[in-house]
Amino acid sequence: MSKFISTSIGWLGVVLCTLGYLLLSLKVLKAESWLFQMLNILGGLCLAATAVNSQDLPNAAANVLWMFIGMYALGRQLRNR
């Protein structure tokens, strides 16, 4: 993956995760909302991909865990509907 693409994906991940937290903090979104969870899942995926590409495995692991926490929460919400 080219450095430009990897960096762009990383910045997208930062924007998605930060936007989710900002909207949650401003009470625009609730932690139970599917949009909040999707922002975390996609943001974590972008950040993990960038970390793997740069061989930063601790960062990749943290973001994969972040992504799976979002997936678990979203799945639990969908099951409870």
N, C-alpha and C positions, 0 to 999 in steps of 0.2 A: 504494500500500500504506500502511495507517495506521502511524503511528509505533509504536503498541503491538505490532502484528503484526511489524513489521520488527525491533523490539528483541527480541521473544520468539524469533524465528527466529535472530537473532544469538546470543542466550544459549544456545539449543539447540546451535548450532555450537560454541561454546566448551566446553560440557559434553561433547559427543561427542568432540572432538579431545583434550581434556584427559583424559577417561576412557580413551581408547585409549592415550595415552602413559603414564598411571598404571599401567594393567594390564600394559603392556609392561615398564615399569620394575620392577614387582613380580614379574615373570616369571610372571604369570598367563596372559598371551598371548605368543605368539611373533610376530615380525615377519612371518612367512610365513602366519599364520592369516588366514582370510577375514574373521573378525570384526574384527580389527585394521584391515584394509584398508577394510572397510565403515564403521567408525567414522570413519576419515580421509576417505573419500569423502563421506559424508553431512555430516560436520562442515564440510568445505571448501565443499560446496554451500551450506549454510546461511549460512556467513560470507561467501561470494561474493555471494549474493543480497542480503544486508543491505548490503554495501559498494556494490553497484551501485545499490541504492535510495537510498543517501545520497550517490551520485556520488563515492565514494572509489575511483577507478579503480586506483591502485597496489595497494591492499589487495584489491580484487576480483581483479586479475590474479594476485597471490600465492596467493590461495585457490583460484582455478581451476587454477593449476599444481599446487598441493597435491593437489587432487581428481584431476587427471589422472595424477599419479604413483601415487596409490592405485589408480586404474583400470588402469594399466599393470601394476603389480605383481600385482593380482588376476587380470588376464587371463593373465599369464605363468604364474601358479600353476595356473590352471585348464587351460591348454594342456599343462602338464607332468604332469598326472595320468594 
